[in-house]
Amino acid sequence: MAKSLSMVEARKQLTSLPEEFARETELDAVAITRRGKPVLAVMPWELYESIIETLEVMGDEELTSVLRESIAEYEKGETIPWEKAKEDLDL
């Protein structure tokens, strides 16, 4: 869910947005508008980091290939129990 604020409203509410994101768990981002058109997006830092990480993975052909293979293995039920994985990694 996205919320929209005018630039004037955003100035007034900027310092309270972190608490609003914490309170409204369905709120992903706030669109800041100027003359009715979106010009900025404000989002929780964790969401920003996850978007950047996803873009980095998707921009790396090798990582994307490994991810696709992993998803296919998971869908086929070819998974390793966590306890076995820990043993194999000596954790």
C-alpha positions in Angstrom: 0.0 0.0 0.0 1.3 3.4 -0.8 0.3 6.8 0.6 0.5 10.1 -1.1 1.4 13.5 0.4 1.9 16.8 -1.2 5.3 18.5 -0.8 3.7 20.8 1.8 2.2 17.9 3.8 5.4 16.0 3.6 7.4 18.8 5.1 5.0 18.8 8.1 5.0 15.0 8.5 8.6 14.0 7.6 9.8 13.5 11.2 6.8 11.4 12.1 7.0 9.1 9.0 9.3 6.5 10.7 6.8 5.9 13.4 4.0 5.7 10.8 5.9 3.1 8.9 6.3 1.1 12.1 2.6 1.5 13.0 1.2 0.8 9.5 2.9 -2.5 8.6 1.1 -2.5 5.2 2.6 0.9 4.3 5.5 0.4 1.9 6.2 3.9 0.7 4.9 7.4 0.6 4.7 9.2 -2.7 5.6 12.9 -2.4 3.8 15.0 -5.0 4.3 18.4 -6.5 1.3 19.8 -8.4 -0.4 16.4 -8.1 2.5 14.4 -9.8 4.7 12.1 -7.8 8.3 13.4 -7.6 9.8 11.5 -4.7 9.3 8.3 -2.8 10.0 7.9 1.0 10.3 4.3 2.3 11.7 2.5 5.3 15.5 2.0 5.0 15.2 -1.8 5.1 12.9 -1.7 2.1 15.4 0.5 0.2 18.3 -1.9 1.1 16.3 -4.9 -0.1 15.4 -3.2 -3.4 19.1 -2.3 -4.0 20.2 -5.9 -3.1 17.6 -7.4 -5.4 18.7 -5.1 -8.3 22.3 -6.1 -7.7 21.4 -9.8 -7.8 19.2 -9.4 -10.9 22.0 -7.4 -12.6 24.5 -10.2 -12.1 23.9 -13.0 -14.6 25.8 -15.6 -12.6 23.8 -14.9 -9.4 20.5 -14.8 -11.3 21.3 -18.2 -12.8 22.1 -19.7 -9.4 19.0 -18.2 -7.9 16.8 -19.7 -10.7 18.5 -23.1 -10.2 17.8 -22.9 -6.4 14.2 -22.0 -7.0 13.8 -24.9 -9.4 15.4 -27.3 -6.9 13.1 -26.0 -4.1 10.0 -26.4 -6.3 11.1 -30.0 -7.0 11.5 -30.7 -3.3 15.2 -31.1 -3.6 16.1 -29.4 -0.3 18.5 -30.2 2.5 17.4 -30.2 6.1 18.9 -27.3 8.1 20.6 -29.6 10.6 22.4 -31.5 7.7 23.4 -28.2 6.1 24.9 -27.1 9.4 26.9 -30.3 9.7 28.2 -30.0 6.2 29.3 -26.5 6.9 30.8 -27.4 10.3 28.6 -24.9 12.1 
